[in-house]
Amino acid sequence: MRGVHQIVFNEISAGEISAIPTLEQLELVNSFKVDENDLKGKTENTPFGIVQRDGRKIYRFRSKDYRIYFTLEDDKVIVQRVLHTNSLKDFLFRSGMGSGTEDQRLGASRSFWRLIDEGEKAPRR
């Protein structure tokens, strides 16, 4: 992984980001730049996180009220889902979870992984 990577949206994530008001969409996409240093050595102030379960790993980018969940493939960042923190889907899979960080709670949630699986199976744009 070197430098900034090409960002690829699948059909689901493309629909989710296109539903965001245009100005917010532009700000979100402009702020979403991934390089290897972003994903190493996570600190509390970084917008990046890692959600893991059973050997699977998905990255999370947090910007204001949005979360972008993505995977890495060669020199591409594959966006699986784009969720508003207050969206119904986001609320449903977050509700009822125990303690821990946001990423730890998501990693333990089967609903979250079903959401990601749906994104991974969607055709890319």
CORRAGI-V858537 format. One record per residue. RES is the residue in one letter. PSI is psi in whole degrees, 0 to 359 (* if undefined). OMEGA is omega in degrees with one decimal (* if undefined). D_LAST is the distance of its C-alpha to the last C-alpha in Angstrom with 2 decimals. Layout:
BEGIN
res=RES psi=PSI omega=OMEGA d_last=D_LAST
res=RES psi=PSI omega=OMEGA d_last=D_LAST
END
This chain:
BEGIN
res=M psi=123 omega=-179.2 d_last=21.65
res=R psi=140 omega=175.3 d_last=22.71
res=G psi=203 omega=178.8 d_last=22.21
res=V psi=141 omega=-174.7 d_last=19.12
res=H psi=159 omega=174.3 d_last=15.83
res=Q psi=137 omega=179.1 d_last=12.36
res=I psi=127 omega=-179.1 d_last=10.27
res=V psi=129 omega=176.9 d_last=6.78
res=F psi=142 omega=170.6 d_last=5.77
res=N psi=177 omega=-176.7 d_last=5.41
res=E psi=322 omega=-178.9 d_last=6.19
res=I psi=309 omega=-178.1 d_last=9.62
res=S psi=328 omega=176.6 d_last=9.57
res=A psi=320 omega=176.8 d_last=7.68
res=G psi=321 omega=-180.0 d_last=10.48
res=E psi=318 omega=-178.7 d_last=12.98
res=I psi=328 omega=179.2 d_last=12.69
res=S psi=343 omega=177.5 d_last=12.78
res=A psi=348 omega=179.0 d_last=15.92
res=I psi=140 omega=177.0 d_last=17.64
res=P psi=143 omega=-170.4 d_last=20.11
res=T psi=312 omega=-178.0 d_last=18.99
res=L psi=317 omega=177.5 d_last=21.52
res=E psi=322 omega=178.8 d_last=20.82
res=Q psi=314 omega=179.8 d_last=17.06
res=L psi=318 omega=177.8 d_last=17.94
res=E psi=316 omega=-179.0 d_last=20.50
res=L psi=310 omega=-178.9 d_last=18.30
res=V psi=320 omega=179.5 d_last=15.57
res=N psi=325 omega=-178.7 d_last=18.53
res=S psi=344 omega=-174.9 d_last=20.32
res=F psi=86 omega=175.6 d_last=17.57
res=K psi=130 omega=-174.5 d_last=18.46
res=V psi=127 omega=168.3 d_last=18.97
res=D psi=170 omega=-172.8 d_last=21.55
res=E psi=327 omega=-179.9 d_last=23.80
res=N psi=331 omega=178.7 d_last=26.63
res=D psi=328 omega=-172.5 d_last=24.70
res=L psi=355 omega=176.2 d_last=24.31
res=K psi=152 omega=170.0 d_last=27.87
res=G psi=65 omega=-179.5 d_last=30.94
res=K psi=134 omega=172.9 d_last=29.74
res=T psi=170 omega=-177.8 d_last=32.17
res=E psi=332 omega=-175.5 d_last=32.66
res=N psi=357 omega=-179.2 d_last=31.48
res=T psi=146 omega=176.9 d_last=28.11
res=P psi=355 omega=-177.2 d_last=24.99
res=F psi=148 omega=176.2 d_last=23.57
res=G psi=172 omega=178.5 d_last=24.58
res=I psi=130 omega=175.5 d_last=24.11
res=V psi=127 omega=-175.9 d_last=24.15
res=Q psi=148 omega=174.0 d_last=25.68
res=R psi=132 omega=175.9 d_last=27.06
res=D psi=43 omega=177.7 d_last=28.40
res=G psi=355 omega=177.5 d_last=27.03
res=R psi=150 omega=-179.2 d_last=23.45
res=K psi=133 omega=172.7 d_last=22.17
res=I psi=143 omega=-179.6 d_last=19.47
res=Y psi=153 omega=178.4 d_last=19.66
res=R psi=135 omega=173.1 d_last=20.11
res=F psi=129 omega=-178.1 d_last=20.03
res=R psi=128 omega=176.2 d_last=22.38
res=S psi=115 omega=-178.3 d_last=22.67
res=K psi=243 omega=-175.4 d_last=25.16
res=D psi=12 omega=-175.6 d_last=24.24
res=Y psi=153 omega=175.6 d_last=20.70
res=R psi=129 omega=174.4 d_last=19.55
res=I psi=123 omega=178.0 d_last=16.28
res=Y psi=128 omega=-172.9 d_last=16.21
res=F psi=161 omega=174.1 d_last=14.47
res=T psi=166 omega=178.3 d_last=15.12
res=L psi=138 omega=178.9 d_last=15.71
res=E psi=109 omega=-175.8 d_last=14.85
res=D psi=242 omega=-178.9 d_last=16.76
res=D psi=21 omega=-177.3 d_last=15.96
res=K psi=147 omega=170.8 d_last=12.68
res=V psi=116 omega=-178.0 d_last=12.56
res=I psi=111 omega=-179.2 d_last=10.17
res=V psi=118 omega=-178.4 d_last=10.42
res=Q psi=319 omega=-179.1 d_last=11.55
res=R psi=150 omega=172.9 d_last=13.31
res=V psi=115 omega=-174.1 d_last=14.63
res=L psi=141 omega=171.1 d_last=18.11
res=H psi=141 omega=-176.4 d_last=21.06
res=T psi=334 omega=-178.7 d_last=24.19
res=N psi=9 omega=-179.3 d_last=26.00
res=S psi=157 omega=179.9 d_last=23.47
res=L psi=315 omega=180.0 d_last=24.88
res=K psi=314 omega=-179.8 d_last=22.55
res=D psi=314 omega=179.8 d_last=23.36
res=F psi=315 omega=-176.9 d_last=27.03
res=L psi=315 omega=-178.1 d_last=27.28
res=F psi=345 omega=176.5 d_last=26.19
res=R psi=331 omega=-175.7 d_last=28.20
res=S psi=144 omega=177.3 d_last=31.34
res=G psi=8 omega=179.4 d_last=34.08
res=M psi=152 omega=-178.3 d_last=33.14
res=G psi=203 omega=-177.6 d_last=35.96
res=S psi=173 omega=-179.4 d_last=36.65
res=G psi=177 omega=178.5 d_last=34.77
res=T psi=167 omega=177.2 d_last=32.04
res=E psi=314 omega=-178.4 d_last=28.84
res=D psi=322 omega=178.2 d_last=27.06
res=Q psi=318 omega=179.5 d_last=29.93
res=R psi=319 omega=178.6 d_last=29.91
res=L psi=319 omega=179.6 d_last=26.20
res=G psi=328 omega=-179.0 d_last=26.71
res=A psi=352 omega=-174.2 d_last=29.46
res=S psi=119 omega=175.8 d_last=27.61
res=R psi=325 omega=179.0 d_last=26.46
res=S psi=320 omega=178.3 d_last=24.69
res=F psi=314 omega=-177.8 d_last=22.53
res=W psi=329 omega=173.9 d_last=21.58
res=R psi=320 omega=177.6 d_last=20.82
res=L psi=316 omega=179.2 d_last=18.41
res=I psi=317 omega=178.0 d_last=16.74
res=D psi=318 omega=178.1 d_last=16.90
res=E psi=317 omega=178.2 d_last=15.11
res=G psi=319 omega=-178.7 d_last=12.16
res=E psi=332 omega=-179.3 d_last=12.37
res=K psi=347 omega=-178.1 d_last=12.48
res=A psi=144 omega=177.1 d_last=9.45
res=P psi=150 omega=179.1 d_last=6.70
res=R psi=153 omega=177.3 d_last=3.76
res=R psi=* omega=* d_last=0.00
END
